[in-house]
């Protein structure tokens, strides 16, 4: 008996966002593991549906178990901590934040294009290690002459992330595809107004606590940013809805659901009895 977890199939939806050998490895390893496993655990309904579509995995074989976030770390920051990270990273008074590895699937090039349409006093801070196929992303900053307004912060220590979220005017996640989207919950937990793409698992994670946009349309990303940043009431509404949304997720619940799966495979009679 074996259980395998599949986080996402982004390489299937956006193959050009992955180097060839990475894409081939992910495809072959996922295909083999999904076929061999008795149970496949998916991070979201979106991933479950993708497994059925691309690998003909029977839906009854797939269990959706939502991940969660670290509630002890990700919570609203105090003013002193917000000012500390603002000074550490030389951030402007007003900035929007995006968190994720710098690579094509995170869709930073379109985010930068949309950001160029916003007022000049606003900054864009991108937190994440440099990944792959990044030249076009950095080139977009140069082409749009945004060097003074767009900051790539690289890796940020865990203790810096909550005040970075909390100090932002908004947290934006324009990813082309995500199997779940941990930064969505982190942003909501820290009291940031959330904006994110309306594709893949992001709406599942964000619930009704986000301003959604089409990630393939820079004009729509700009529309969403303007709608939130220029509207204090909408921004406050998203923060409040995000605070409610995160109550749906906990690692205790995820662990309990995984334990039920393991028990059903290892001790099927006991699992049926306790149900």
Secondary structure as UniProt FT lines:
FT   STRAND          3..6
FT   HELIX           10..13
FT   HELIX           15..17
FT   HELIX           20..36
FT   STRAND          39..42
FT   HELIX           45..55
FT   HELIX           59..61
FT   STRAND          62..64
FT   TURN            71..73
FT   HELIX           79..88
FT   TURN            89..90
FT   STRAND          95..99
FT   HELIX           104..106
FT   HELIX           108..115
FT   TURN            116..117
FT   TURN            120..121
FT   STRAND          123..127
FT   HELIX           135..143
FT   TURN            144..145
FT   TURN            147..149
FT   STRAND          150..154
FT   HELIX           158..167
FT   STRAND          170..173
FT   HELIX           182..189
FT   TURN            190..191
FT   STRAND          194..197
FT   TURN            200..201
FT   HELIX           202..206
FT   TURN            207..208
FT   STRAND          211..213
FT   TURN            215..216
FT   HELIX           218..229
FT   HELIX           232..245
FT   HELIX           246..248
FT   HELIX           251..266
FT   HELIX           268..274
//
